[in-house]
């Protein structure tokens, strides 16, 4: 009997989906995203979690459990975005009322009609047959998430102009870490709804994830255009600052983050942006003692750093692309393998000078200054991940101390066997 009611509930839900979908198609895509700040923070934590797992700091079980929780939280933030009040029309109000009526009336009518017109006495008689069928094929009739996403993709082949459907498909692909498919779906959404900042920023985010975290090229162009269209969009200001920092345009990054600060309401986000601003100032050689948009952070005076110059053996360049990722990182000479500080560049940026400091620590008690000596190394990663793999190119390991005046010189010239 339980199986019967599960299947009945599933059929009712499917019926509601087909009834509600036309009512929801009139919704504005621009009302979808207003929790983007939490999305950025959650994704940064996902990247940190991946580094911790790859470096052996956490077990695979802990990694998968925490990753699932973060992805669910990320998807929840995406789906709960409130939108703008000025875009709510009378038609949308009627749609909501109609949706509510359908949600209540359809299940009630289904149960009432079955009680009068159905054959409830046959439920027990079919129970064993249903159980036997389930045991025979080894799976239930309800499809997996991947199956539902595949069905949505198939349906959109017959509805190529369904912008909301393509956007929903892209979100699903992102939650499954299928970045190539998400990029394709967002490209289609962007074609159907051009010059929409929300869609453009999502498109840029998917492209960035597909390219291993790099903002250069099309992602940067999309972010820049989105900020032009919506100058006060918090996600846009955050991302364009990160993109300019990646390019070494620290003053531009600082200007956008200073504009972002007064728009933030929670202290955690403000603290993170303040950290980004002061890090960019140190890289640009600007005094961090004064910032017109934030309070003076006294602890910056005690932040320890190590200056590093990175170059690559020209004879090795033929085996690598200019877009391949370069990691410059510090790790404890004696202690856990997790990096204490990391800077990410590309082969085309070399030679380059970078600064590793306490502000890059992923954990409060795992800073450069927490250890007397650290190892400094640079590596070119073809896979775009921090985990060392055969075929990567790296430098000799140099031992240094946080706060030392001497610059560490690294030459990337050794192929990882």
Number of C-alpha atoms within 10 A of each C-alpha: 14 10 13 14 11 12 13 15 14 14 13 16 15 12 13 16 12 10 15 18 12 10 16 14 14 12 16 15 17 15 16 19 22 21 19 20 16 16 21 16 13 19 16 12 15 19 13 13 21 19 19 20 18 19 16 14 14 15 11 12 10 12 17 14 10 14 19 14 11 18 19 13 15 21 17 13 19 18 15 12 14 13 16 13 8 7 12 13 11 9 12 16 11 12 19 15 12 13 18 12 11 15 17 10 11 15 17 11 11 13 14 11 10 11 11 9 9 11 9 12 8 10 14 12 11 14 15 12 11 15 12 12 14 13 11 9 9 8 10 12 10 11 11 10 11 12 11 13 18 14 12 16 18 11 12 16 10 9 12 13 15 15 22 19 20 25 23 19 23 29 22 20 21 21 16 14 15 16 21 16 17 28 23 17 22 25 21 20 27 21 11 16 17 12 14 17 26 22 23 26 24 25 26 25 25 26 27 20 19 18 19 14 16 23 25 16 11 13 24 22 14 24 28 22 17 24 20 13 13 15 16 14 19 21 25 27 25 22 24 24 28 24 22 20 22 18 14 16 16 23 18 17 25 25 14 22 24 21 16 22 20 11 12 14 9 8 9 10 15 18 14 12 21 22 16 20 25 21 24 24 18 16 19 15 10 14 10 17 13 12 15 7 14 15 10 13 15 10 7 16 9 10 15 18 22 22 18 20 17 21 18 22 12 9 8 13 14 8 10 16 12 13 17 18 25 28 20 25 22 29 23 21 15 11 9 13 15 22 24 27 23 21 16 18 20 19 21 15 16 14 12 14 15 19 19 24 24 23 20 21 17 19 11 10 10 19 24 28 19 15 16 12 17 24 18 27 23 28 28 29 23 19 15 20 18 22 15 18 14 10 15 19 25 23 23 16 14 14 15 18 18 22 15 12 10 11 14 18 16 22 18 20 20 16 15 14 8
